[in-house]
């Protein structure tokens, strides 16, 4: 691959080389920039440099990107990952329930399965997809991952600028209002570090809106639009508003966990149904929808049958 050539603007005079690269090369972290410099893959006037080199403006930097090194992994076996969208910049899959997104234990992860099944990826110099958002282990549905550092940066920016529209379907206990919006502070529960809550003083905010899609016996099917992407957010905000997600083992009360539909589902009733976002390279809109998995459909069928009795 030919070296990438970067001309330093005059106004960058006095900046450190490593910080300038991380600021002006999309997706290149400061740590990654330093490693490339230290390995001689950054040159000015054909000569290797130090990360701390001060720029004077007007010079040309040559940057080599070596091929990504393989992801260190064991032989990974796992469930099918239906592909909803795939190109040179990103891949969107329909994540099955019960599968974690990132490696971290003995069980397979989405990252490992995709690295093995759908190369090429090149993120932080490793042949693995870049994670820009997450789904809980028991949540199914639309999950986007980046193929390159540039795509990671563009997708993270799109999330930060709220140009990504995420819609979820969830079954909650009882009768929820026809529509609503929930917003408040968000942080870890001081009484239980495994949990999160809105009942805490925090500068971080969490917001979502919802509307009813179907009223069922003892439960309501909601479509939720996330405005922020906090850990456990839908489960926490709906529970604290009096509408706990069926089958939620952490936040759900006993009646939400023992509900017949929750027992049929065997997990929290949460599915990332639809995802809309700008393409990281072109800005063109992408919209995908993940069909409801079989367990969620079975829970709905049970509730509809029960309602008809």
C-alpha positions as CSV (number, residue, x, y, z in Angstrom):
1,X,0.0,0.0,0.0
2,X,1.4,3.4,-0.9
3,X,2.2,5.7,2.0
4,X,-0.4,8.3,3.0
5,X,0.9,11.8,2.5
6,X,-0.2,14.5,4.9
7,X,0.8,18.2,4.4
8,X,1.2,20.1,7.7
9,X,-0.6,23.4,7.6
10,X,1.3,26.5,8.7
11,X,-1.0,27.1,11.6
12,X,0.1,23.7,13.1
13,X,3.6,25.1,13.7
14,X,4.7,24.0,17.2
15,X,2.4,20.9,17.5
16,X,3.8,17.5,18.5
17,X,3.9,15.0,15.6
18,X,2.0,12.3,17.5
19,X,-0.8,14.7,18.5
20,X,-1.0,16.2,15.1
21,X,-1.5,12.8,13.5
22,X,-4.2,11.7,16.0
23,X,-6.0,15.0,15.4
24,X,-5.9,15.0,11.6
25,X,-5.9,11.4,10.5
26,X,-9.5,10.0,10.9
27,X,-9.7,7.1,13.3
28,X,-6.0,7.3,14.3
29,X,-5.8,7.3,18.1
30,X,-2.9,8.9,19.9
31,X,-1.6,5.5,21.1
32,X,-1.8,4.1,17.6
33,X,0.0,7.2,16.2
34,X,2.8,6.8,18.7
35,X,3.3,3.1,17.9
36,X,3.4,3.8,14.1
37,X,6.0,6.5,14.8
38,X,8.1,4.3,17.1
39,X,8.1,1.5,14.5
40,X,9.5,3.8,11.8
41,X,6.2,4.0,9.8
42,X,6.1,7.8,10.0
43,X,8.7,9.8,8.1
44,X,9.4,13.4,7.3
45,X,11.8,14.1,4.4
46,X,12.4,10.3,4.3
47,X,13.7,10.2,7.9
48,X,12.2,8.5,10.9
49,X,11.0,10.7,13.7
50,X,10.2,10.8,17.4
51,X,6.6,11.1,18.7
52,X,7.6,14.4,20.4
53,X,9.0,16.0,17.3
54,X,7.7,19.6,16.9
55,X,6.3,20.5,13.5
56,X,7.1,23.8,11.9
57,X,4.3,23.8,9.2
58,X,4.5,23.2,5.5
59,X,6.4,19.8,5.7
60,X,5.0,16.6,4.3
61,X,4.5,13.6,6.5
62,X,4.6,10.1,5.0
63,X,2.5,7.5,6.9
64,X,2.6,3.8,6.3
65,X,-0.2,1.5,7.4
66,X,1.0,-2.0,7.8
67,X,-1.4,-4.9,7.2
68,X,-3.5,-5.6,10.3
69,X,-2.2,-8.4,12.6
70,X,-4.5,-11.3,13.1
71,X,-6.8,-11.2,16.1
72,X,-5.3,-13.5,18.8
73,X,-8.1,-16.0,19.3
74,X,-8.9,-19.6,19.9
75,X,-11.0,-21.6,17.6
76,X,-14.4,-19.9,17.9
77,X,-17.8,-21.6,17.3
78,X,-21.0,-19.8,17.7
79,X,-24.4,-19.0,16.4
80,X,-25.2,-17.6,12.9
81,X,-24.9,-13.9,12.6
82,X,-27.4,-12.8,9.9
83,X,-26.0,-9.9,7.9
84,X,-28.3,-7.0,7.3
85,X,-25.8,-4.7,5.5
86,X,-22.1,-5.1,4.5
87,X,-19.6,-3.1,2.6
88,X,-16.0,-1.9,2.8
89,X,-16.7,0.5,5.6
90,X,-19.1,-1.3,8.0
91,X,-21.2,-4.4,8.7
92,X,-24.6,-4.6,10.4
93,X,-25.7,-7.9,11.8
94,X,-28.8,-9.2,13.5
95,X,-27.3,-10.3,16.9
96,X,-29.0,-13.3,18.4
97,X,-29.9,-13.3,22.1
98,X,-27.4,-14.8,24.5
99,X,-24.3,-13.6,22.7
100,X,-21.9,-11.0,24.1
101,X,-20.5,-8.3,21.7
102,X,-16.8,-8.1,22.8
103,X,-14.3,-10.8,23.9
104,X,-13.8,-11.2,27.6
105,X,-14.2,-14.8,28.7
106,X,-14.5,-18.3,27.5
107,X,-17.7,-17.8,25.5
108,X,-17.7,-16.6,21.8
109,X,-18.3,-13.0,21.0
110,X,-19.7,-11.1,18.0
111,X,-16.3,-9.5,17.5
112,X,-14.5,-12.9,17.3
113,X,-17.1,-14.5,15.1
114,X,-17.1,-11.7,12.6
115,X,-13.3,-11.5,12.5
116,X,-13.3,-15.2,11.6
117,X,-16.2,-15.2,9.2
118,X,-16.3,-11.8,7.4
119,X,-12.8,-10.4,6.9
120,X,-11.2,-8.0,6.1
121,X,-11.2,-5.7,9.1
122,X,-8.4,-3.2,10.1
123,X,-9.1,-1.4,13.4
124,X,-6.2,-0.2,15.6
125,X,-3.9,-2.4,13.5
126,X,-5.8,-5.6,14.3
127,X,-7.9,-7.7,12.0
128,X,-11.1,-7.2,14.0
129,X,-14.3,-5.1,13.8
130,X,-14.6,-1.9,15.6
131,X,-17.3,-1.6,18.3
132,X,-19.1,1.7,18.2
133,X,-22.2,0.7,20.3
134,X,-23.3,-2.3,22.2
135,X,-26.3,-4.6,23.0
136,X,-26.7,-6.5,26.2
137,X,-26.0,-10.2,26.1
138,X,-29.8,-11.0,26.2
139,X,-30.9,-8.3,23.7
140,X,-31.2,-9.3,20.1
141,X,-31.3,-7.2,16.9
142,X,-29.4,-4.6,14.9
143,X,-25.7,-4.1,15.7
144,X,-23.3,-2.1,13.6
145,X,-19.5,-2.6,13.6
146,X,-16.8,-0.7,11.7
147,X,-14.3,-2.2,9.3
148,X,-11.7,0.5,9.5
149,X,-10.3,3.2,11.9
150,X,-11.9,5.9,9.6
151,X,-15.3,4.2,9.9
152,X,-15.0,4.0,13.7
153,X,-14.3,7.7,13.9
154,X,-17.2,8.6,11.5
155,X,-19.7,6.3,13.3
156,X,-18.8,7.5,16.7
157,X,-19.2,11.1,15.6
158,X,-22.6,10.2,14.1
159,X,-23.7,8.7,17.5
160,X,-22.4,11.7,19.4
161,X,-24.2,14.1,17.0
162,X,-27.4,12.1,17.4
163,X,-27.6,11.3,13.7
164,X,-28.3,7.6,14.5
165,X,-31.9,6.5,15.0
166,X,-32.3,3.4,17.1
167,X,-35.7,1.7,17.6
168,X,-36.4,-1.2,20.0
169,X,-39.4,-3.3,20.6
170,X,-40.0,-4.5,24.2
171,X,-42.7,-6.2,26.2
172,X,-43.4,-4.5,29.5
173,X,-45.5,-5.5,32.4
174,X,-49.0,-4.1,32.7
175,X,-50.6,-1.2,30.7
176,X,-48.2,1.6,29.6
177,X,-49.6,5.0,28.5
178,X,-50.1,5.4,24.7
179,X,-46.9,7.3,24.4
180,X,-44.3,9.1,26.6
181,X,-40.8,10.5,27.0
182,X,-38.4,9.9,29.9
183,X,-35.4,12.0,30.7
184,X,-33.2,12.4,33.7
185,X,-29.8,12.0,35.3
186,X,-28.1,8.6,34.9
187,X,-25.4,6.8,36.8
188,X,-24.4,3.7,38.8
189,X,-26.6,2.8,41.6
190,X,-24.7,3.6,44.8
191,X,-26.4,0.7,46.6
192,X,-25.5,-1.9,43.9
193,X,-22.6,-1.4,41.4
194,X,-24.1,-3.9,39.0
195,X,-27.1,-1.6,38.4
196,X,-27.8,1.8,37.0
197,X,-30.4,4.4,38.0
198,X,-31.9,7.8,37.2
199,X,-32.3,8.4,41.0
200,X,-28.9,9.8,41.5
201,X,-27.2,13.1,41.0
202,X,-25.2,13.0,37.8
203,X,-24.1,15.2,35.0
204,X,-24.8,12.4,32.5
205,X,-28.3,12.4,31.1
206,X,-30.5,9.6,29.6
207,X,-33.5,10.2,27.4
208,X,-35.9,8.0,25.4
209,X,-39.4,8.1,24.0
210,X,-41.9,5.3,23.5
211,X,-45.3,4.5,22.0
212,X,-47.6,1.6,22.2
213,X,-47.5,-0.9,19.3
214,X,-50.0,-3.4,20.8
215,X,-51.9,-3.9,24.0
216,X,-51.9,-7.5,25.3
217,X,-53.1,-9.4,28.3
218,X,-51.1,-8.3,31.3
219,X,-48.4,-6.7,29.0
220,X,-47.8,-4.0,26.5
221,X,-45.7,-4.0,23.3
222,X,-43.7,-0.8,23.1
223,X,-41.6,0.8,20.4
224,X,-38.8,2.7,22.1
225,X,-36.6,5.4,20.5
226,X,-33.3,5.9,22.2
227,X,-32.0,9.5,22.3
228,X,-28.9,8.5,24.3
229,X,-27.1,5.2,24.6
230,X,-26.5,4.5,28.2
231,X,-25.8,1.0,29.6
232,X,-29.1,-0.8,30.5
233,X,-30.9,2.5,29.7
234,X,-34.2,1.1,28.4
235,X,-34.5,-1.4,31.1
236,X,-33.7,1.1,33.9
237,X,-35.9,4.0,32.7
238,X,-38.9,1.9,31.9
239,X,-38.6,0.0,35.3
240,X,-38.3,3.3,37.2
241,X,-41.3,4.7,35.3
242,X,-43.4,1.7,36.4
243,X,-43.2,-0.3,33.2
244,X,-40.6,-3.1,33.8
245,X,-39.4,-5.2,30.9
246,X,-40.7,-8.8,31.0
247,X,-38.0,-11.3,31.9
248,X,-35.5,-8.7,33.1
249,X,-33.5,-10.6,35.7
250,X,-31.7,-7.5,37.2
251,X,-34.3,-4.8,37.3
252,X,-37.6,-6.6,36.8
253,X,-39.8,-7.3,39.9
254,X,-40.9,-10.9,40.5
255,X,-44.2,-10.5,38.6
256,X,-42.2,-9.3,35.5
257,X,-39.9,-12.3,35.7
258,X,-42.6,-14.9,36.4
259,X,-45.0,-13.7,33.8
260,X,-46.0,-16.5,31.4
261,X,-44.6,-14.6,28.4
262,X,-41.3,-14.0,30.2
263,X,-41.0,-17.7,31.0
264,X,-41.7,-18.6,27.4
265,X,-39.1,-16.1,26.2
266,X,-36.4,-17.1,28.7
267,X,-34.7,-13.7,28.6
268,X,-35.4,-10.0,28.8
269,X,-38.0,-9.0,26.2
270,X,-35.9,-6.5,24.3
271,X,-35.1,-6.4,20.5
272,X,-33.2,-3.8,18.5
273,X,-35.7,-3.7,15.7
274,X,-34.5,-0.8,13.4
275,X,-31.3,1.2,12.9
276,X,-30.9,4.3,10.7
277,X,-27.5,6.0,10.3
278,X,-25.4,7.9,7.7
279,X,-22.8,5.9,5.8
280,X,-19.4,6.7,7.3
281,X,-17.8,7.4,3.9
282,X,-20.5,8.9,1.8
283,X,-23.1,10.2,4.3
284,X,-25.9,8.4,2.4
285,X,-28.7,7.1,4.7
286,X,-28.7,3.5,5.7
287,X,-31.7,1.8,7.3
288,X,-32.0,-1.8,8.3
289,X,-34.5,-3.8,10.2
290,X,-33.9,-7.0,12.1
291,X,-36.8,-9.5,12.1
292,X,-38.1,-10.5,15.5
293,X,-36.4,-13.7,16.6
294,X,-38.4,-16.9,17.2
295,X,-38.5,-16.6,21.0
296,X,-39.9,-13.1,20.9
297,X,-42.5,-14.1,18.3
298,X,-43.5,-17.1,20.5
299,X,-44.0,-14.8,23.5
300,X,-46.2,-12.5,21.4
301,X,-48.2,-15.4,20.1
302,X,-48.8,-16.6,23.7
303,X,-50.0,-13.2,24.8
304,X,-52.3,-12.8,21.8
305,X,-53.8,-16.3,22.3
306,X,-54.2,-15.5,26.0
307,X,-55.9,-12.3,25.2
308,X,-58.4,-14.0,22.8
309,X,-59.5,-16.5,25.5
